[in-house]
Amino acid sequence: MGRGFCKIKTLKYVSTRGQAPTLPFDEVLLTGLARDGGLYLPEIWPRFSNADLKHLSRLPYTELAIQIMTPFIGNVISHDDFSSMVEDTYRNFQHPSVAPLKLLDHNQWILELFHGPTLAFKDYPLQLVGRLFAHVLKKKGQKATIVGATSGDTGSAAIEACRDKNLIEVFMLHPAGRVSDVQRRQMTTVQSANIHNIALEGTFDDCQDMVKSLFSDKVFRRKHHLSTVNSINWARILAQAVYYFWSALALGAPYRKVIFSVPTGNFGNVFAGYAARRMGLQIEKFIVASNANDILTRFFETGQMSVTEVIPTLSPSMDIQISSNFERLLYEYYKQDGKAVAKVMEQFRRKGLVSFGKGRWKAISRLFEGQRVEDNAIKDAIFKVYQETGEILDPHTAVGVVASQKALTNKNNLVISLATAHPAKFPDAIQEATGIRPALPPHLNDLFQRKESYLTLPNDFESVREFIATTLENGSKA
Ligand SMILES: *Cc1c(COP(=O)(O)O)cnc(C)c1O
């Protein structure tokens, strides 16, 4: 490899709530949520100069990914090991350029992030995170139990990333009968000894509460080395920052500034873009696109963050009320004051309502614009784009594209909308909008013939904990 950028020997990570120990990259990877309830962020941000960016703009995706992420890893993983994990990861993606850009309309681009094994952008970070976990666990002589809740896409991406890795056991909870058939089958047809699917008799919120309860059982947590791979995990955010560089550089950065429109749930993907900007990438603005679950849009409109009920929509992966990664942004706008962040987050948890001060709200609003897009507008947009261009947008991508058209930005600016899922993941919505039922890509076309395995459990803490404990004990004897 050529030159190294931003040499920093031992980058450490700090918690957004300021009370947990600072940790190196490998510990942050395995820990997920910090012990004080906060999320990890780098203590300082490595930065790429314009000269660096000019050089980076000539690299293929994989090499770019290595260069962008290396300064964040420090010396805890060797450069050769890390490079081969990144190469392995993106070699298996279905498109030669990994993340292709398509022109949709004048100055309007989409960045396709659905060429990984499970057809959503979550493969881009998780395929790497699975490899990083296996590598770090082996080096430390440890095992990990990944417990997660999913409304669809996270589960399949995590399962596909961890299958056949013998130091990791995965227990994935989905709400019984409430995920699409494609989404369920993408999880339950993976026949691997370390993958355990649980259909919980409850809602997605019940699944999430169950996971939280398992983590709060300190003895259980320690005994089984519980861990998570949802977007509170820093390694995921880091891997996602890469495609912001990739697309902006392809369209003219550092000489041209771009705007990103990002369909948003947990704010993880938007925050990855913010991270790229902190590392020196020229990004003019972020459009934070929400469906009817518009807590962020309402925050940008009023300066207040307030929780309401979750409304089911055509873009289920964004049916979220509490965007956990927003805390990372707050930490930045509170100038790294962890105590202050802990205080407002505590208030938010207690009252379901909080504001962060007018000055901060104005400052955040200079870089981020919230836009809400309802289901009718999504269907219209999918139909219209299909008629005009032949492209079929998935419902999540459509939220971002409509938001970018509604946004109050100068139309001479370049806008990149992130295409976060393949339309075939949501065939019913697409059929309703266009009359066409999109086909699954070849590697999944026998999905409905594959054998499923999962266990249905009641929404009862003891039953779930018992099942996990027994499975782990039987496994370690074998
Ligand atoms: C997870 C997901 C989102 C939301 O991403 P966040 O990082 O949670 O904001 C959007 N679209 C699709 C298809 C997803 O799977």
The ligand as an ORCA input file, in Angstrom:
! r2SCAN-3c Opt
* xyz 0 1
  C     -31.877      0.470      9.161
  C     -32.457      1.083      7.952
  C     -32.659      2.488      7.851
  C     -32.385      3.430      9.010
  O     -31.015      3.575      9.257
  P     -30.483      4.256     10.613
  O     -29.021      4.094     10.586
  O     -31.153      3.498     11.724
  O     -30.909      5.674     10.584
  C     -33.113      2.996      6.652
  N     -33.401      2.188      5.600
  C     -33.236      0.853      5.665
  C     -33.582      0.023      4.480
  C     -32.757      0.244      6.836
  O     -32.604     -1.090      6.883
*
